[in-house]
Amino acid sequence: MDLFRPLSGKRAQPTGKDNPVLEIIWHTVSAIPRGKVSTYGAVAQASGLRGRARQVGYALRVAPKELNLPWHRVLGAGGKIVFPAGSREYKEQSKRLGAEGVKVQDGRAPSAAVVLLDDR
């Protein structure tokens, strides 16, 4: 029996009430300024979750659309887009960053655009 699946057979959408860690991550991501980017690791550290960069990726994947999180401002180590080059997600992230003045070249944002967030 899958303990994480509700009896109805549908997957429950996590909310901040269900998991306060997700809420903290979402709050941290929403604090990344327009025209700047941060990394999964920096978001994790600023959320008090040092070493849990993958949890940031999970939190972004399951975030309710209504939050309108600036997910595109979160990049991999070195300011690199983590989606495969040419994928729909890669193109969308590049487009959104470009609209904010972040010029992506060869899948990377310039180091001047990368911000480290304050630890909580």
VENGINOR-V318609 format. One record per pair of residues at least 12 apart in sequence whose ideal C-beta (glycine too) atoms are under 8 Angstrom apart, sorted by sequence separation. I is the first residue (numbers start at 1). J is the second residue. D is the distance in Angstrom with one decimal. If there is no record, write none. Layout:
# VENGINOR-V318609
I;J;D / I;J;D
This chain:
# VENGINOR-V318609
41;53;4.4 / 44;56;5.1 / 81;93;5.5 / 97;109;6.5 / 40;53;3.8 / 43;56;4.7 / 81;94;6.8 / 29;43;6.0 / 39;53;7.4 / 40;54;7.4 / 60;74;6.4 / 28;43;5.3 / 41;56;8.0 / 40;56;4.5 / 40;57;5.9 / 90;107;7.4 / 25;43;6.5 / 28;46;5.1 / 56;74;6.8 / 25;44;7.7 / 28;47;4.7 / 27;47;7.9 / 72;92;7.3 / 72;93;4.6 / 25;47;5.1 / 85;107;5.9 / 24;47;4.8 / 81;104;6.8 / 24;48;6.9 / 25;49;7.4 / 72;96;4.0 / 73;97;7.5 / 24;49;7.7 / 57;82;7.8 / 72;97;5.8 / 21;47;7.7 / 81;107;4.8 / 29;56;7.7 / 73;100;7.9 / 80;107;5.6 / 81;108;7.4 / 21;49;6.9 / 80;108;5.1 / 79;108;5.1 / 25;55;7.0 / 29;59;7.8 / 78;108;6.6 / 79;109;4.2 / 25;56;5.6 / 29;60;6.9 / 43;74;6.0 / 79;110;7.4 / 79;111;6.4 / 26;59;6.4 / 21;55;7.0 / 25;59;4.0 / 40;74;6.0 / 75;109;6.0 / 79;113;7.2 / 25;60;7.8 / 38;73;6.5 / 39;74;7.1 / 40;75;7.6 / 79;114;4.8 / 34;70;7.6 / 37;73;4.9 / 38;74;6.1 / 39;75;5.7 / 40;76;6.3 / 41;77;6.5 / 22;59;4.9 / 26;63;5.9 / 30;67;7.6 / 36;73;6.8 / 37;74;7.1 / 38;75;7.3 / 39;76;6.5 / 40;77;7.8 / 21;59;7.6 / 32;70;6.0 / 37;75;5.2 / 39;77;5.9 / 30;69;6.0 / 39;78;7.9 / 75;114;7.6 / 22;62;7.1 / 29;69;5.3 / 30;70;6.8 / 39;79;7.0 / 22;63;7.6 / 26;67;6.0 / 29;70;6.5 / 32;73;4.4 / 29;71;6.9 / 32;74;7.2 / 37;79;6.3 / 40;82;7.9 / 26;69;6.0 / 29;73;7.2 / 29;74;6.1 / 14;62;5.1 / 13;62;6.9 / 15;64;7.2 / 13;64;6.4 / 37;97;7.0 / 35;100;4.7 / 37;102;6.2 / 34;100;5.3 / 35;101;4.8 / 36;102;7.5 / 35;102;6.2 / 46;116;8.0 / 46;117;3.5 / 48;119;7.4 / 37;109;4.9 / 45;117;7.5 / 46;118;6.1 / 48;120;5.0 / 42;115;7.8 / 46;119;5.8 / 47;120;6.6 / 42;116;5.3 / 43;117;6.6 / 45;119;6.2 / 46;120;6.1 / 39;114;7.0 / 42;117;5.4 / 37;113;5.3 / 38;114;6.6 / 36;113;5.6 / 37;114;5.6 / 38;115;5.5 / 35;113;7.0 / 36;114;7.4 / 37;115;7.2 / 38;116;7.1 / 36;115;4.7 / 38;117;5.7 / 33;115;7.1 / 32;115;6.9 / 32;117;7.2 / 31;117;6.9 / 28;117;6.3 / 28;120;7.8 / 24;120;7.7
